[in-house]
Amino acid sequence: MVTQSVLVLNVGSSSIKFALYPAEADAPAALRGRITGIGSAPAFTVSGDPGAGSDFGPIAAAEGQELLAERLLGYLDRRATGRGL
């Protein structure tokens, strides 16, 4: 059975913050994190799942907001397997 999830994104000029919640009411975030330093020295941090962040890969300084958002969605899709992102 696939459990549905809700993804919340806050996209700013130099950061992308995210949280992935189970669809059940009042459930805590299953994953949350951020990409900061977009346009200068990007860094990815995530919490809520063992090994989380290990498969995001290095971020080049030249990677822009659009590419990083696409990479983030791919990462979350891989991490949410069975959660129904």
N, CA, C and O atoms as CSV, one atom per row, in Angstrom:
chain,resi,resn,atom,element,x,y,z
A,1,MET,N,N,0.835,-1.185,0.000
A,1,MET,CA,C,0.000,0.000,0.000
A,1,MET,C,C,0.881,1.251,0.000
A,1,MET,O,O,1.838,1.337,0.769
A,2,VAL,N,N,0.564,2.199,-0.845
A,2,VAL,CA,C,1.301,3.445,-0.934
A,2,VAL,C,C,0.638,4.486,-0.051
A,2,VAL,O,O,-0.571,4.702,-0.129
A,3,THR,N,N,1.434,5.128,0.787
A,3,THR,CA,C,0.942,6.197,1.631
A,3,THR,C,C,1.205,7.521,0.919
A,3,THR,O,O,2.310,7.746,0.426
A,4,GLN,N,N,0.229,8.375,0.860
A,4,GLN,CA,C,0.393,9.668,0.210
A,4,GLN,C,C,1.156,10.631,1.112
A,4,GLN,O,O,1.100,10.529,2.337
A,5,SER,N,N,1.867,11.564,0.491
A,5,SER,CA,C,2.646,12.559,1.207
A,5,SER,C,C,2.325,13.939,0.673
A,5,SER,O,O,1.783,14.095,-0.421
A,6,VAL,N,N,2.674,14.940,1.472
A,6,VAL,CA,C,2.511,16.333,1.086
A,6,VAL,C,C,3.885,16.984,1.118
A,6,VAL,O,O,4.589,16.915,2.126
A,7,LEU,N,N,4.265,17.613,0.018
A,7,LEU,CA,C,5.546,18.303,-0.077
A,7,LEU,C,C,5.317,19.799,0.044
A,7,LEU,O,O,4.496,20.371,-0.673
A,8,VAL,N,N,6.047,20.427,0.952
A,8,VAL,CA,C,5.990,21.876,1.126
A,8,VAL,C,C,7.342,22.442,0.697
A,8,VAL,O,O,8.385,22.015,1.193
A,9,LEU,N,N,7.319,23.404,-0.227
A,9,LEU,CA,C,8.534,24.054,-0.715
A,9,LEU,C,C,8.481,25.552,-0.418
A,9,LEU,O,O,7.437,26.185,-0.569
A,10,ASN,N,N,9.600,26.103,-0.003
A,10,ASN,CA,C,9.757,27.538,0.167
A,10,ASN,C,C,10.991,27.906,-0.647
A,10,ASN,O,O,12.122,27.662,-0.226
A,11,VAL,N,N,10.760,28.497,-1.818
A,11,VAL,CA,C,11.850,28.809,-2.741
A,11,VAL,C,C,12.129,30.301,-2.701
A,11,VAL,O,O,11.268,31.121,-3.019
A,12,GLY,N,N,13.344,30.634,-2.305
A,12,GLY,CA,C,13.772,32.026,-2.267
A,12,GLY,C,C,14.893,32.257,-3.268
A,12,GLY,O,O,15.241,31.360,-4.037
A,13,SER,N,N,15.446,33.433,-3.260
A,13,SER,CA,C,16.482,33.766,-4.241
A,13,SER,C,C,17.796,33.036,-3.988
A,13,SER,O,O,18.538,32.774,-4.934
A,14,SER,N,N,18.102,32.699,-2.735
A,14,SER,CA,C,19.365,32.027,-2.449
A,14,SER,C,C,19.201,30.726,-1.674
A,14,SER,O,O,20.190,30.124,-1.254
A,15,SER,N,N,17.951,30.285,-1.481
A,15,SER,CA,C,17.748,29.025,-0.765
A,15,SER,C,C,16.444,28.348,-1.185
A,15,SER,O,O,15.517,28.987,-1.683
A,16,ILE,N,N,16.406,27.036,-0.967
A,16,ILE,CA,C,15.190,26.251,-1.150
A,16,ILE,C,C,15.017,25.450,0.128
A,16,ILE,O,O,15.893,24.666,0.491
A,17,LYS,N,N,13.906,25.636,0.810
A,17,LYS,CA,C,13.610,24.869,2.017
A,17,LYS,C,C,12.456,23.927,1.701
A,17,LYS,O,O,11.561,24.265,0.926
A,18,PHE,N,N,12.484,22.742,2.308
A,18,PHE,CA,C,11.448,21.759,2.011
A,18,PHE,C,C,11.098,20.947,3.244
A,18,PHE,O,O,11.884,20.826,4.183
A,19,ALA,N,N,9.896,20.395,3.212
A,19,ALA,CA,C,9.455,19.435,4.220
A,19,ALA,C,C,8.505,18.459,3.533
A,19,ALA,O,O,7.657,18.862,2.736
A,20,LEU,N,N,8.651,17.191,3.843
A,20,LEU,CA,C,7.802,16.134,3.298
A,20,LEU,C,C,7.014,15.539,4.456
A,20,LEU,O,O,7.588,14.950,5.372
A,21,TYR,N,N,5.697,15.696,4.407
A,21,TYR,CA,C,4.816,15.246,5.480
A,21,TYR,C,C,3.961,14.072,5.018
A,21,TYR,O,O,3.541,14.032,3.862
A,22,PRO,N,N,3.697,13.113,5.910
A,22,PRO,CA,C,2.673,12.119,5.597
A,22,PRO,C,C,1.336,12.837,5.474
A,22,PRO,O,O,1.129,13.858,6.131
A,23,ALA,N,N,0.430,12.330,4.654
A,23,ALA,CA,C,-0.846,13.005,4.418
A,23,ALA,C,C,-1.780,12.952,5.622
A,23,ALA,O,O,-2.773,13.679,5.654
A,24,GLU,N,N,-1.488,12.109,6.612
A,24,GLU,CA,C,-2.342,12.031,7.786
A,24,GLU,C,C,-2.296,13.353,8.559
A,24,GLU,O,O,-1.243,13.984,8.651
A,25,ALA,N,N,-3.415,13.761,9.101
A,25,ALA,CA,C,-3.511,15.024,9.846
A,25,ALA,C,C,-2.565,15.010,11.048
A,25,ALA,O,O,-2.419,13.994,11.728
A,26,ASP,N,N,-1.933,16.142,11.292
A,26,ASP,CA,C,-1.065,16.370,12.457
A,26,ASP,C,C,0.169,15.478,12.515
A,26,ASP,O,O,0.772,15.343,13.580
A,27,ALA,N,N,0.557,14.872,11.415
A,27,ALA,CA,C,1.752,14.032,11.396
A,27,ALA,C,C,2.997,14.916,11.276
A,27,ALA,O,O,2.977,15.913,10.556
A,28,PRO,N,N,4.074,14.561,11.973
A,28,PRO,CA,C,5.307,15.353,11.847
A,28,PRO,C,C,5.963,15.124,10.487
A,28,PRO,O,O,5.670,14.145,9.800
A,29,ALA,N,N,6.838,16.022,10.117
A,29,ALA,CA,C,7.547,15.906,8.836
A,29,ALA,C,C,8.407,14.644,8.825
A,29,ALA,O,O,9.104,14.345,9.796
A,30,ALA,N,N,8.349,13.912,7.721
A,30,ALA,CA,C,9.178,12.719,7.554
A,30,ALA,C,C,10.588,13.106,7.129
A,30,ALA,O,O,11.562,12.480,7.547
A,31,LEU,N,N,10.692,14.130,6.305
A,31,LEU,CA,C,11.971,14.685,5.858
A,31,LEU,C,C,11.846,16.194,5.839
A,31,LEU,O,O,10.794,16.737,5.504
A,32,ARG,N,N,12.915,16.860,6.197
A,32,ARG,CA,C,12.966,18.311,6.046
A,32,ARG,C,C,14.406,18.725,5.810
A,32,ARG,O,O,15.341,18.061,6.256
A,33,GLY,N,N,14.570,19.831,5.102
A,33,GLY,CA,C,15.925,20.271,4.834
A,33,GLY,C,C,15.961,21.532,4.006
A,33,GLY,O,O,14.960,22.230,3.844
A,34,ARG,N,N,17.144,21.803,3.486
A,34,ARG,CA,C,17.336,23.047,2.723
A,34,ARG,C,C,18.563,22.964,1.834
A,34,ARG,O,O,19.502,22.207,2.082
A,35,ILE,N,N,18.515,23.761,0.804
A,35,ILE,CA,C,19.688,24.043,-0.014
A,35,ILE,C,C,19.934,25.534,0.187
A,35,ILE,O,O,19.079,26.355,-0.144
A,36,THR,N,N,21.078,25.881,0.716
A,36,THR,CA,C,21.415,27.281,0.969
A,36,THR,C,C,22.592,27.700,0.100
A,36,THR,O,O,23.264,26.857,-0.494
A,37,GLY,N,N,22.834,28.984,0.029
A,37,GLY,CA,C,23.986,29.503,-0.695
A,37,GLY,C,C,23.888,29.415,-2.207
A,37,GLY,O,O,24.908,29.402,-2.895
A,38,ILE,N,N,22.655,29.354,-2.738
A,38,ILE,CA,C,22.485,29.275,-4.189
A,38,ILE,C,C,23.075,30.536,-4.818
A,38,ILE,O,O,22.763,31.652,-4.403
A,39,GLY,N,N,23.927,30.348,-5.817
A,39,GLY,CA,C,24.570,31.474,-6.489
A,39,GLY,C,C,25.953,31.776,-5.946
A,39,GLY,O,O,26.681,32.583,-6.523
A,40,SER,N,N,26.328,31.137,-4.834
A,40,SER,CA,C,27.667,31.370,-4.290
A,40,SER,C,C,28.318,30.053,-3.877
A,40,SER,O,O,29.168,29.534,-4.600
A,41,ALA,N,N,27.933,29.512,-2.733
A,41,ALA,CA,C,28.502,28.248,-2.241
A,41,ALA,C,C,27.362,27.356,-1.755
A,41,ALA,O,O,27.117,27.271,-0.552
A,42,PRO,N,N,26.665,26.695,-2.671
A,42,PRO,CA,C,25.497,25.904,-2.286
A,42,PRO,C,C,25.839,24.747,-1.345
A,42,PRO,O,O,26.885,24.111,-1.469
A,43,ALA,N,N,24.934,24.496,-0.408
A,43,ALA,CA,C,25.079,23.378,0.523
A,43,ALA,C,C,23.710,22.756,0.747
A,43,ALA,O,O,22.705,23.463,0.816
A,44,PHE,N,N,23.672,21.422,0.861
A,44,PHE,CA,C,22.430,20.674,1.058
A,44,PHE,C,C,22.448,20.039,2.437
A,44,PHE,O,O,23.416,19.374,2.808
A,45,THR,N,N,21.378,20.243,3.199
A,45,THR,CA,C,21.228,19.581,4.493
A,45,THR,C,C,19.822,19.008,4.571
A,45,THR,O,O,18.869,19.593,4.056
A,46,VAL,N,N,19.705,17.852,5.223
A,46,VAL,CA,C,18.410,17.190,5.362
A,46,VAL,C,C,18.407,16.410,6.667
A,46,VAL,O,O,19.452,15.947,7.125
A,47,SER,N,N,17.238,16.267,7.260
A,47,SER,CA,C,17.108,15.466,8.470
A,47,SER,C,C,15.813,14.672,8.409
A,47,SER,O,O,14.913,14.984,7.629
A,48,GLY,N,N,15.731,13.646,9.238
A,48,GLY,CA,C,14.504,12.889,9.353
A,48,GLY,C,C,14.545,11.489,8.804
A,48,GLY,O,O,13.557,10.761,8.902
A,49,ASP,N,N,15.681,11.083,8.217
A,49,ASP,CA,C,15.740,9.760,7.616
A,49,ASP,C,C,17.187,9.283,7.677
A,49,ASP,O,O,18.087,10.009,7.255
A,50,PRO,N,N,17.432,8.072,8.196
A,50,PRO,CA,C,18.812,7.585,8.224
A,50,PRO,C,C,19.429,7.585,6.828
A,50,PRO,O,O,18.817,7.113,5.870
A,51,GLY,N,N,20.609,8.101,6.725
A,51,GLY,CA,C,21.287,8.155,5.435
A,51,GLY,C,C,20.804,9.275,4.543
A,51,GLY,O,O,21.290,9.424,3.422
A,52,ALA,N,N,19.853,10.070,5.018
A,52,ALA,CA,C,19.301,11.143,4.197
A,52,ALA,C,C,20.400,12.110,3.789
A,52,ALA,O,O,21.239,12.496,4.603
A,53,GLY,N,N,20.386,12.487,2.549
A,53,GLY,CA,C,21.354,13.431,2.012
A,53,GLY,C,C,22.542,12.773,1.361
A,53,GLY,O,O,23.236,13.401,0.561
A,54,SER,N,N,22.794,11.507,1.691
A,54,SER,CA,C,23.990,10.854,1.172
A,54,SER,C,C,23.940,10.649,-0.336
A,54,SER,O,O,24.987,10.557,-0.976
A,55,ASP,N,N,22.736,10.576,-0.920
A,55,ASP,CA,C,22.644,10.331,-2.361
A,55,ASP,C,C,22.293,11.582,-3.165
A,55,ASP,O,O,21.946,11.470,-4.341
A,56,PHE,N,N,22.373,12.773,-2.562
A,56,PHE,CA,C,22.106,14.004,-3.308
A,56,PHE,C,C,23.280,14.355,-4.206
A,56,PHE,O,O,23.092,14.877,-5.304
A,57,GLY,N,N,24.477,14.074,-3.748
A,57,GLY,CA,C,25.675,14.333,-4.538
A,57,GLY,C,C,26.204,15.738,-4.347
A,57,GLY,O,O,25.545,16.580,-3.738
A,58,PRO,N,N,27.395,15.991,-4.868
A,58,PRO,CA,C,28.004,17.319,-4.724
A,58,PRO,C,C,27.243,18.369,-5.534
A,58,PRO,O,O,26.584,18.060,-6.527
A,59,ILE,N,N,27.353,19.600,-5.085
A,59,ILE,CA,C,26.691,20.716,-5.758
A,59,ILE,C,C,27.769,21.663,-6.281
A,59,ILE,O,O,28.622,22.124,-5.523
A,60,ALA,N,N,27.722,21.946,-7.571
A,60,ALA,CA,C,28.656,22.906,-8.164
A,60,ALA,C,C,28.163,24.321,-7.913
A,60,ALA,O,O,26.956,24.566,-7.908
A,61,ALA,N,N,29.073,25.244,-7.708
A,61,ALA,CA,C,28.713,26.632,-7.449
A,61,ALA,C,C,27.882,27.228,-8.580
A,61,ALA,O,O,27.064,28.117,-8.347
A,62,ALA,N,N,28.086,26.745,-9.800
A,62,ALA,CA,C,27.381,27.289,-10.962
A,62,ALA,C,C,25.949,26.772,-11.098
A,62,ALA,O,O,25.195,27.284,-11.926
A,63,GLU,N,N,25.555,25.769,-10.306
A,63,GLU,CA,C,24.197,25.234,-10.413
A,63,GLU,C,C,23.209,26.280,-9.909
A,63,GLU,O,O,23.324,26.773,-8.787
A,64,GLY,N,N,22.251,26.603,-10.742
A,64,GLY,CA,C,21.267,27.619,-10.400
A,64,GLY,C,C,20.055,27.042,-9.699
A,64,GLY,O,O,19.946,25.835,-9.483
A,65,GLN,N,N,19.162,27.926,-9.357
A,65,GLN,CA,C,17.962,27.585,-8.608
A,65,GLN,C,C,17.095,26.543,-9.325
A,65,GLN,O,O,16.610,25.602,-8.697
A,66,GLU,N,N,16.901,26.708,-10.633
A,66,GLU,CA,C,16.039,25.782,-11.375
A,66,GLU,C,C,16.614,24.370,-11.394
A,66,GLU,O,O,15.891,23.405,-11.145
A,67,LEU,N,N,17.901,24.239,-11.686
A,67,LEU,CA,C,18.542,22.929,-11.708
A,67,LEU,C,C,18.527,22.296,-10.317
A,67,LEU,O,O,18.268,21.100,-10.187
A,68,LEU,N,N,18.801,23.082,-9.282
A,68,LEU,CA,C,18.794,22.537,-7.931
A,68,LEU,C,C,17.392,22.109,-7.509
A,68,LEU,O,O,17.242,21.110,-6.807
A,69,ALA,N,N,16.370,22.843,-7.921
A,69,ALA,CA,C,14.987,22.446,-7.614
A,69,ALA,C,C,14.661,21.122,-8.293
A,69,ALA,O,O,14.020,20.261,-7.690
A,70,GLU,N,N,15.094,20.948,-9.542
A,70,GLU,CA,C,14.875,19.681,-10.246
A,70,GLU,C,C,15.605,18.543,-9.550
A,70,GLU,O,O,15.044,17.462,-9.374
A,71,ARG,N,N,16.854,18.776,-9.153
A,71,ARG,CA,C,17.614,17.745,-8.437
A,71,ARG,C,C,16.940,17.402,-7.110
A,71,ARG,O,O,16.882,16.236,-6.720
A,72,LEU,N,N,16.434,18.421,-6.420
A,72,LEU,CA,C,15.757,18.192,-5.138
A,72,LEU,C,C,14.520,17.327,-5.331
A,72,LEU,O,O,14.291,16.401,-4.553
A,73,LEU,N,N,13.722,17.611,-6.350
A,73,LEU,CA,C,12.525,16.803,-6.598
A,73,LEU,C,C,12.885,15.355,-6.924
A,73,LEU,O,O,12.207,14.435,-6.467
A,74,GLY,N,N,13.934,15.144,-7.703
A,74,GLY,CA,C,14.392,13.795,-7.985
A,74,GLY,C,C,14.863,13.085,-6.724
A,74,GLY,O,O,14.549,11.915,-6.508
A,75,TYR,N,N,15.617,13.797,-5.894
A,75,TYR,CA,C,16.081,13.241,-4.620
A,75,TYR,C,C,14.896,12.838,-3.743
A,75,TYR,O,O,14.862,11.732,-3.204
A,76,LEU,N,N,13.929,13.741,-3.605
A,76,LEU,CA,C,12.768,13.450,-2.761
A,76,LEU,C,C,11.957,12.292,-3.315
A,76,LEU,O,O,11.421,11.489,-2.551
A,77,ASP,N,N,11.862,12.196,-4.629
A,77,ASP,CA,C,11.146,11.080,-5.234
A,77,ASP,C,C,11.831,9.758,-4.885
A,77,ASP,O,O,11.161,8.775,-4.567
A,78,ARG,N,N,13.164,9.734,-4.943
A,78,ARG,CA,C,13.893,8.510,-4.586
A,78,ARG,C,C,13.727,8.183,-3.107
A,78,ARG,O,O,13.545,7.018,-2.751
A,79,ARG,N,N,13.786,9.189,-2.242
A,79,ARG,CA,C,13.691,8.970,-0.792
A,79,ARG,C,C,12.271,8.613,-0.366
A,79,ARG,O,O,12.075,7.979,0.671
A,80,ALA,N,N,11.284,9.014,-1.156
A,80,ALA,CA,C,9.876,8.804,-0.774
A,80,ALA,C,C,9.307,7.512,-1.327
A,80,ALA,O,O,8.097,7.293,-1.253
A,81,THR,N,N,10.149,6.652,-1.877
A,81,THR,CA,C,9.664,5.391,-2.429
A,81,THR,C,C,8.824,4.670,-1.387
A,81,THR,O,O,9.278,4.428,-0.269
A,82,GLY,N,N,7.593,4.327,-1.764
A,82,GLY,CA,C,6.665,3.681,-0.837
A,82,GLY,C,C,5.865,4.660,-0.007
A,82,GLY,O,O,4.911,4.276,0.668
A,83,ARG,N,N,6.257,5.948,-0.056
A,83,ARG,CA,C,5.511,6.971,0.680
A,83,ARG,C,C,4.529,7.712,-0.221
A,83,ARG,O,O,3.629,8.395,0.268
A,84,GLY,N,N,4.697,7.581,-1.527
A,84,GLY,CA,C,3.758,8.177,-2.464
A,84,GLY,C,C,3.887,9.663,-2.663
A,84,GLY,O,O,2.889,10.383,-2.619
A,85,LEU,N,N,5.086,10.135,-2.880
A,85,LEU,CA,C,5.291,11.565,-3.150
A,85,LEU,C,C,4.567,11.942,-4.419
A,85,LEU,O,O,4.607,13.101,-4.832
